[in-house]
């Protein structure tokens, strides 16, 4: 998914079920693989620090799935499974997700190869990133900031007969109406 310069086809029983052409951007590649409706609900991530870069897309809280099939983590453009990075993603969404729902994630974590151990698992799809916990807060803050910029929040005040606010609520438009007492 992350490599936009590569096209690929997926066949099942000699029938082409997916074709993803070369793309101009990662969002175009996501649209080709997951569909345009999903691509419209993705939030861009682009963060750079002295230690690492984080790029890609995460879904708005209104777009979730009941499985983790649409979650892809890359380290230096190599597909990996990283429980720690995914834990940081879920921590970023915090209360924005129901407990049985999963965001769509396509993230590329770029860091100096000297901090990566690829010899953790025979398939090399599990890597160990040295001192990942030290940049945890930066990763979570980056994702939270991106999510907060795409939240649709309306403020509502309930007033009594004397026009004084009794309660203030925030209505979050995430396909489910939530009232938060302030």
C-alpha positions as CSV (number, residue, x, y, z in Angstrom):
1,X,0.0,0.0,0.0
2,X,2.7,2.5,1.0
3,X,4.7,2.3,-2.2
4,X,2.8,4.5,-4.7
5,X,5.3,3.7,-7.5
6,X,4.3,0.1,-7.7
7,X,1.1,-1.3,-9.3
8,X,-0.2,-4.7,-8.4
9,X,-3.1,-7.1,-9.0
10,X,-4.7,-9.6,-6.7
11,X,-6.1,-12.8,-8.2
12,X,-8.4,-15.4,-6.6
13,X,-9.3,-18.6,-8.5
14,X,-7.8,-17.1,-11.7
15,X,-10.1,-14.1,-11.4
16,X,-8.7,-10.6,-10.8
17,X,-10.3,-9.2,-7.6
18,X,-8.2,-6.1,-7.1
19,X,-6.0,-3.9,-9.3
20,X,-4.1,-1.0,-7.7
21,X,-2.2,1.0,-10.3
22,X,0.8,3.3,-9.7
23,X,-0.5,6.4,-7.9
24,X,0.5,10.0,-7.6
25,X,-0.1,9.9,-3.8
26,X,-0.7,7.6,-0.9
27,X,-4.3,8.8,-0.7
28,X,-4.9,7.8,-4.3
29,X,-3.4,4.3,-3.5
30,X,-5.8,4.0,-0.5
31,X,-8.7,5.0,-2.8
32,X,-7.7,2.3,-5.3
33,X,-7.4,-0.4,-2.7
34,X,-10.1,0.5,-0.1
35,X,-12.4,2.7,-2.1
36,X,-13.0,6.4,-2.7
37,X,-15.6,6.6,0.1
38,X,-13.0,5.4,2.6
39,X,-10.3,7.7,1.2
40,X,-12.6,10.7,1.8
41,X,-12.8,9.9,5.5
42,X,-9.0,9.6,6.1
43,X,-6.9,12.1,8.0
44,X,-3.4,12.9,6.8
45,X,-0.5,12.5,9.2
46,X,2.8,14.3,8.5
47,X,5.2,14.7,11.4
48,X,8.9,15.2,11.5
49,X,11.3,15.4,14.4
50,X,15.0,14.9,14.8
51,X,14.5,11.3,15.9
52,X,11.7,10.1,13.5
53,X,9.1,10.9,10.9
54,X,5.5,9.7,10.9
55,X,3.4,9.9,7.7
56,X,0.3,8.3,6.3
57,X,-3.4,8.4,7.1
58,X,-5.7,7.4,9.9
59,X,-9.5,7.2,9.6
60,X,-11.9,9.7,11.2
61,X,-13.6,8.2,14.2
62,X,-16.8,7.9,12.2
63,X,-15.1,5.3,9.9
64,X,-14.3,2.1,11.8
65,X,-14.4,-1.6,11.2
66,X,-15.1,-4.6,13.3
67,X,-11.7,-6.2,12.3
68,X,-8.2,-5.0,12.1
69,X,-7.8,-6.0,8.4
70,X,-7.4,-2.4,7.2
71,X,-4.5,-1.5,9.5
72,X,-1.1,-1.3,7.9
73,X,2.1,-0.2,9.8
74,X,5.3,0.3,7.9
75,X,8.8,1.0,9.3
76,X,11.0,2.7,6.7
77,X,8.5,1.6,4.0
78,X,8.6,-2.1,5.1
79,X,5.4,-3.7,6.3
80,X,5.6,-4.7,9.9
81,X,3.4,-5.8,12.8
82,X,4.0,-3.5,15.8
83,X,1.9,-4.0,18.9
84,X,3.5,-0.9,20.5
85,X,2.7,1.5,17.6
86,X,-0.9,0.2,17.3
87,X,-1.3,0.6,21.0
88,X,-0.3,4.3,20.5
89,X,-2.8,4.6,17.7
90,X,-5.6,3.3,19.9
91,X,-4.5,5.5,22.8
92,X,-4.7,8.5,20.5
93,X,-8.4,7.7,19.6
94,X,-9.0,7.1,23.4
95,X,-12.8,7.6,23.9
96,X,-13.5,8.3,20.2
97,X,-13.9,4.6,19.4
98,X,-16.3,2.0,20.7
99,X,-14.5,-0.9,22.4
100,X,-15.3,-3.3,19.6
101,X,-14.4,-1.0,16.7
102,X,-11.1,-0.4,14.9
103,X,-9.8,2.5,12.9
104,X,-8.4,2.2,9.4
105,X,-4.6,3.0,9.6
106,X,-1.9,3.3,7.0
107,X,1.2,4.7,8.7
108,X,4.8,4.8,7.8
109,X,7.2,5.3,10.7
110,X,10.6,6.4,9.5
111,X,13.6,6.1,11.8
112,X,17.3,5.5,11.5
113,X,18.0,1.8,10.7
114,X,20.5,1.7,13.6
115,X,17.5,1.8,16.0
116,X,15.7,-1.1,14.4
117,X,16.2,-4.8,15.0
118,X,14.6,-6.9,12.2
119,X,15.8,-10.2,13.7
120,X,13.0,-10.5,16.2
121,X,10.9,-13.0,14.1
122,X,11.8,-15.4,11.3
123,X,9.4,-13.7,8.9
124,X,11.0,-10.3,9.7
125,X,7.5,-8.7,9.9
126,X,7.9,-8.0,13.6
127,X,10.6,-5.5,14.4
128,X,12.0,-4.1,17.6
129,X,12.5,-0.3,17.7
130,X,15.0,0.7,20.3
131,X,13.6,3.1,22.9
132,X,10.3,3.4,21.2
133,X,8.7,4.3,24.6
134,X,10.8,7.5,24.6
135,X,9.0,8.9,21.6
136,X,5.6,7.5,22.6
137,X,4.2,10.9,23.7
138,X,5.2,12.5,20.4
139,X,3.5,9.8,18.4
140,X,0.3,10.0,20.5
141,X,0.3,13.8,20.5
142,X,0.7,13.9,16.7
143,X,-2.2,11.5,16.1
144,X,-4.5,13.3,18.7
145,X,-3.8,16.7,17.1
146,X,-4.8,15.3,13.7
147,X,-7.9,13.7,15.1
148,X,-8.9,16.9,16.9
149,X,-8.7,19.0,13.7
150,X,-11.3,16.7,12.1
151,X,-13.8,16.5,15.0
152,X,-17.3,18.0,14.3
153,X,-18.3,19.4,17.6
154,X,-21.3,21.7,18.2
155,X,-22.0,23.5,21.5
156,X,-25.5,23.4,23.0
157,X,-26.8,25.2,26.1
158,X,-30.0,24.4,27.9
159,X,-31.5,27.4,29.6
160,X,-34.1,27.8,32.3
161,X,-37.0,30.2,32.2
162,X,-34.7,33.1,33.3
163,X,-32.4,32.5,30.3
164,X,-29.5,31.2,32.4
165,X,-27.5,28.2,31.3
166,X,-28.5,25.1,33.2
167,X,-26.3,22.6,31.4
168,X,-23.8,22.8,28.5
169,X,-23.5,19.8,26.2
170,X,-21.2,19.1,23.3
171,X,-22.8,17.2,20.5
172,X,-20.3,15.1,18.5
173,X,-21.3,14.2,15.0
174,X,-19.7,10.7,14.7
175,X,-22.8,8.8,13.3
176,X,-23.8,8.4,16.9
177,X,-25.0,11.2,19.0
178,X,-23.1,11.6,22.3
179,X,-24.0,14.1,25.0
180,X,-21.2,15.2,27.3
181,X,-22.2,17.0,30.5
182,X,-20.0,19.9,31.2
